[in-house]
């Protein structure tokens, strides 16, 4: 699975605890129920999504759409 901009922060942390430190680095409360896209805009959003997916070893190359 790939972490996306529509996922709530708390759901990401519950699924992948290793993402906590990255989220804290970006100043996001790890218990936020808001989607990532509600915390960031444009390039910054792309950057954190990339960092989070790298941390969990996932990318668009490892996942197919819809599954």
ROROBA-998613 format. One line per field, with one value per residue: z, y negated, x negated of N, C-alpha, C in turn; residue in three letters; residue number from 1. Coordinates in nm, 3 decimals, padded with zeros to 5 digits. Each point is the difference from the previous one (the first is absolute). Layout:
! ROROBA-998613
n.up: c(Z:...)
n.north: c(Y:...)
n.east: c(X:...)
ca.up: c(Z:...)
ca.north: c(Y:...)
ca.east: c(X:...)
c.up: c(Z:...)
c.north: c(Y:...)
c.east: c(X:...)
res: c(ALA:...)
n: c(NUM:...)
This chain:
! ROROBA-998613
n.up: c(00.000:-00.066:00.076:00.013:-00.072:-00.034:00.040:00.105:00.061:00.083:-00.115:-00.051:00.112:00.003:-00.130:00.010:00.119:-00.095:-00.032:00.128:-00.005:-00.117:00.045:00.107:-00.084:-00.059:00.131:-00.032:00.068:00.059:00.078:-00.100:-00.007:-00.023:-00.124:-00.052:-00.099:00.118:00.007:-00.127:-00.075:-00.121:-00.018:00.104:-00.054:-00.119:00.064:00.081:-00.104:-00.069:00.100:00.014:-00.131:-00.003:00.106:-00.071:-00.087:-00.021:-00.121:-00.093:-00.003:00.134:-00.037:-00.016:-00.088:00.109:00.032)
n.north: c(00.118:-00.102:-00.079:-00.048:-00.108:00.097:00.063:00.033:-00.101:00.002:00.015:-00.094:-00.072:00.027:-00.022:-00.112:00.054:00.055:-00.041:00.034:00.042:00.050:00.042:00.038:00.050:00.034:00.023:00.125:-00.027:00.101:-00.074:-00.076:-00.030:-00.110:-00.008:00.066:00.005:00.020:00.062:00.035:-00.071:00.031:-00.066:-00.069:00.006:-00.026:-00.092:-00.034:00.003:-00.058:-00.085:-00.013:-00.003:-00.081:-00.058:00.019:-00.046:-00.103:00.027:-00.089:00.021:-00.002:-00.096:00.070:-00.080:-00.029:00.019)
n.east: c(-00.084:00.046:-00.074:00.122:00.023:00.084:-00.109:00.078:-00.057:00.104:00.065:-00.076:00.004:00.131:-00.003:-00.069:-00.024:-00.071:00.122:00.013:-00.123:00.032:00.116:-00.064:-00.089:00.112:00.000:00.027:00.110:-00.058:00.077:-00.044:00.128:-00.071:00.041:-00.102:00.088:00.056:-00.117:-00.003:-00.082:00.035:-00.115:00.044:00.120:-00.049:-00.070:00.100:00.082:-00.094:-00.024:00.131:00.019:-00.103:00.053:00.110:-00.090:00.082:00.044:00.025:-00.132:00.020:00.085:00.110:00.054:00.070:-00.127)
ca.up: c(00.000:-00.007:00.078:-00.090:00.059:00.056:00.122:00.125:00.066:00.105:-00.066:-00.048:00.117:00.051:-00.093:-00.015:00.111:-00.039:-00.062:00.105:00.005:-00.121:00.019:00.102:-00.065:-00.080:00.090:00.000:00.115:-00.047:00.030:-00.084:-00.086:-00.130:-00.109:-00.026:-00.088:00.079:00.074:-00.091:-00.135:-00.115:00.009:00.134:00.009:-00.077:00.072:00.116:-00.048:-00.045:00.119:00.071:-00.078:00.010:00.134:00.009:-00.111:-00.098:-00.104:-00.107:-00.075:00.072:00.019:-00.117:00.033:00.037:00.074)
ca.north: c(-00.118:-00.127:-00.109:-00.104:-00.128:00.009:00.080:-00.075:00.017:00.102:00.130:00.030:00.036:00.128:00.105:-00.001:-00.077:-00.057:-00.130:-00.102:-00.095:-00.084:-00.093:-00.097:-00.088:-00.095:-00.078:00.050:00.081:00.137:00.045:-00.077:00.077:-00.067:00.060:-00.068:-00.116:-00.111:-00.056:-00.050:-00.043:00.021:00.067:00.050:00.120:00.105:00.035:00.085:00.129:00.074:00.040:00.103:00.124:00.054:00.058:00.130:00.085:00.010:-00.104:00.033:00.113:00.125:00.018:-00.026:-00.076:00.080:00.124)
ca.east: c(00.084:-00.070:00.060:00.050:00.038:00.135:00.000:-00.013:-00.130:00.009:00.006:-00.135:-00.081:00.047:-00.042:-00.146:-00.057:-00.129:00.021:00.019:-00.111:00.006:00.111:-00.043:-00.098:00.076:00.085:00.138:00.039:00.022:00.136:00.092:00.090:00.006:-00.078:-00.127:00.020:00.051:-00.112:-00.104:00.033:-00.088:-00.129:-00.021:00.083:-00.069:-00.122:00.029:00.052:-00.118:-00.075:00.077:-00.001:-00.136:-00.015:00.069:-00.044:00.107:00.003:00.095:-00.055:00.024:00.145:00.083:00.120:00.115:-00.031)
c.up: c(00.000:00.087:-00.098:00.077:00.069:00.131:00.124:00.068:00.104:-00.059:-00.052:00.115:00.057:-00.088:-00.009:00.109:-00.035:-00.065:00.102:-00.003:-00.119:00.016:00.102:-00.058:-00.083:00.085:00.003:00.125:-00.049:00.035:-00.078:-00.085:-00.136:-00.102:-00.019:-00.082:00.074:00.079:-00.091:-00.134:-00.096:00.028:00.137:00.022:-00.074:00.074:00.119:-00.043:-00.047:00.118:00.075:-00.074:-00.002:00.133:00.012:-00.115:-00.108:-00.100:-00.103:-00.083:00.068:00.019:-00.130:00.045:00.029:00.078:00.083)
c.north: c(-00.125:-00.101:-00.111:-00.125:00.004:00.078:-00.087:00.032:00.110:00.141:00.044:00.049:00.135:00.116:00.015:-00.086:-00.068:-00.138:-00.114:-00.107:-00.094:-00.105:-00.107:-00.100:-00.108:-00.081:00.043:00.084:00.140:00.055:-00.080:00.093:-00.065:00.075:-00.079:-00.127:-00.121:-00.070:-00.070:-00.041:00.043:00.076:00.060:00.129:00.116:00.050:00.092:00.135:00.088:00.052:00.113:00.133:00.063:00.070:00.137:00.093:00.019:-00.114:00.039:00.118:00.133:00.030:-00.028:-00.073:00.094:00.126:-00.005)
c.east: c(-00.088:00.074:00.038:00.041:00.135:00.007:-00.011:-00.133:00.005:00.006:-00.135:-00.086:00.042:-00.046:-00.151:-00.063:-00.133:00.013:00.011:-00.108:00.001:00.110:-00.036:-00.100:00.068:00.098:00.146:00.023:00.037:00.138:00.105:00.086:00.018:-00.085:-00.129:00.019:00.055:-00.111:-00.101:00.056:-00.111:-00.130:-00.027:00.079:-00.066:-00.124:00.028:00.055:-00.115:-00.080:00.071:-00.004:-00.140:-00.021:00.065:-00.036:00.105:-00.010:00.105:-00.049:00.029:00.148:00.073:00.127:00.116:-00.033:-00.120)
res: c(UNK:UNK:UNK:UNK:UNK:UNK:UNK:UNK:UNK:UNK:UNK:UNK:UNK:UNK:UNK:UNK:UNK:UNK:UNK:UNK:UNK:UNK:UNK:UNK:UNK:UNK:UNK:UNK:UNK:UNK:UNK:UNK:UNK:UNK:UNK:UNK:UNK:UNK:UNK:UNK:UNK:UNK:UNK:UNK:UNK:UNK:UNK:UNK:UNK:UNK:UNK:UNK:UNK:UNK:UNK:UNK:UNK:UNK:UNK:UNK:UNK:UNK:UNK:UNK:UNK:UNK:UNK)
n: c(1:2:3:4:5:6:7:8:9:10:11:12:13:14:15:16:17:18:19:20:21:22:23:24:25:26:27:28:29:30:31:32:33:34:35:36:37:38:39:40:41:42:43:44:45:46:47:48:49:50:51:52:53:54:55:56:57:58:59:60:61:62:63:64:65:66:67)
